[in-house]
Amino acid sequence: MFRRGGRVRAIRSGGYDAALALALTDPVVNALAGARLREVARTGALPQEFSLAGDEQHPEGLLWHGVNLAPLSATPRALEDFGRHQASRARRSSSVVGDRRAVETLWHDLAEPWGAGVREYRWSQPLLLAEEPPAPQRIAPGGATVGGEAGLRPAVPGEEEAVFPAAVAMFREEVGIDPLAGDGGRSYRARVADLIRRRRTYVVIEEGEVRFKADVGALFGPVAQIHGVWVRPAHRGRGLGRAGMAELVRQVRRDHAPQVSLYVNDYNEPARRAYAAAGFRQVGELTTILF
């Protein structure tokens, strides 16, 4: 798969520790790909999904080329190597995601061979990190913020049937495709159940209905990255998103990791206001190219 003597090569077990150390130099930016790197550590999937540029013990950058294509802590030279390397191969990733400048460099070589398959460019996605959240807020049954708490808690096994429709609605709205397509939703249902089993899905449920949901989608070093934030449409604009996010930060810090991050599309003003009110500030900028 890799040319002998080339600068781009598969990460194998002997290079894993050096690769992990490099990824951990920026765990907030590298959270998604870094979590996958740890998941496949020293398994057969490691060399199939991850490459490095340069010396195995002192890599100049890493590249995840699994379900997503994502650079990790790569120098400009490494990014150019990765771009040329991937441009000569058929695309198998459903997206390109990472630090904006890194993705722009990769895309210089990938635009021509892969551009026809692009479904959407999301060039500016502010990367946010939580500071201290404001005082707790509670949402009254009618939807108004009245002080107190939102009632957020981890979902528990047995609540999959309540959570799954909310997760599907979130995916359709955020990603723009149907997670039930292909295998009828079996793999997505398994993902939802797994997050619940690991206490990584947080919900506000009232009258048997999920009204707010968020997942710890990636854990890497000191960072928990939040994915899948969703508020039931009938309850939007009433403060539930702000209250739920503020409480989410406190609970995720308690349960999983001290640093809580997420990224958001720059044009999603309601979400950005809710995140700011919950104590998030911008620390970087990501890009996602969807196929």
Secondary structure, DSSP 8 states (H G I E B T S, - for coil): ---TT-SEEE--GGGHHHHHHHHTTSTTTTHHHHHHHHHTTTSTHHHHHEEEEEETTEEEEEEEESSEEEEES--HHHHHHHHHHHHTS----SEEEEEHHHHHHHHHHHHHHHGGG--EEEEEEEEEEE----S---B-TTS-B-SS----EE--TT-HHHHHHHHHHHHHHHHSS-TTTTTTTHHHHHHHHHHHHTT-EEEEEETTEEEEEEEEEEEETTEEEEEEEEE-GGGTTTTHHHHHHHHHHHHHHHHT-SEEEEE--TT-HHHHHHHHHTTEEEEEEEEEEE-
